[in-house]
Amino acid sequence: MAEDWVKAAARGALGDGEVIGVIVEGREIALYEMDGEIYATDDICTHAYAKLSDGWMEKGEIECPLHAGRFDIKTGKATAPPCIDDVKTYPVRVEGDEIQVKLD
């Protein structure tokens, strides 16, 4: 499948220090804004089913609301147990008033 840029949210839906969950072409994706940059990962924790967008973002990490595991929002790397498997990340761009993610 070709890689496509797809609208994930309106630019105004996300503010600095915030995380939101969106569904893009059937995929649950979390969008984060930190220091004016936007990042995207899968929204589901790799340890157990929980939405990362329901968690807490602090110092560049998202903490899962279920078992307090953490992931780096830029790289998807698992940074705290019980999470050991990284979460998938997606390239992000802003085009006009759209936040877009590149799906593969």
N, C-alpha and C positions, 0 to 999 in steps of 0.2 A: 504494500500500500504506500502510495506517495505521501510525503510529509506535507501537511497543510496547516496554515495558520487559521485558527478558528476563534471567533469572539467568545470570550469567557465571561465578561462582565462589562458594565459601563465603568468608565474611569472614576466617576464620582461615587461608586459603590464601596470604595476601599480607601481608608485614610491611613496616615502614618501610624505604625505600631499595631495595626489591625490585621486580623485574619478572617476570611470568609470562605465558606464552602459553596461550590457551584457544580453543576452537572454540565459537562461539555461532551456532546455526542455519546451520551451514555456512561461517561467516565466521571467518577467523583473526584474532584480536584479542589485542593485548598490553595487560595491565593493569599499572599502575604505582602505587606508593604513595610519596608524598613529603611529608614534614612533616604526616602525618596525613590528607592528601587523596589521593583515588584518581582516576586518569586512565585513559583508554582510547584507543588508536589502532588502526588496522589493524596487524597483526603483520608484514606483508611490506613490505620496503623498496621505495621507488618507483624506485630506480636499477637494482637487479638482485635476483633472487629470493634473499632471505635473511630469516630470522626475526629481527625486531628484539628479540624476547624472549631471543634468544641473545646479544645485545649487552651493552654496559655503560652503566649509567645513572649520570650524574654531573652535578651542578649543573643539574638540570631538563632535561637532554637525554639522549636515548638514542643511543648510537653503534652503527651497523650493524657486525656482526662481519665482513662481507665486504670492504668497501672503506673503512671508517672514516668514512663520511658520518654526519651527525648531524641529529636532529630535536628540536624543542622538544616535550616531552611534553604540555604544556598546550594548545598551539595547533596542533601538527602541522607547523609551519613548518620547512622544510629550512634548516639553519643552517651546514652545512659541505659542501664538494664531496667526492665527485662528485654528491651529491644536490642536485637543483634543484627537483624536484616535491615539494610538501608531501604529507604522509601524512594520511589521513582520521582525524578524531577523533570520539568518541562521548560523549554525556552519560552521566554515571555517578551512581548513588545507592546508598546502603546501606539496605536494608530488613531489619531483624532481623539474621539471620546471613548474608544474601545480598548479594553485590555484583551490582548490576543495571546493564545498559547499555541505552540506548534506540537501537533500530535504526530506520532509515528506509527 
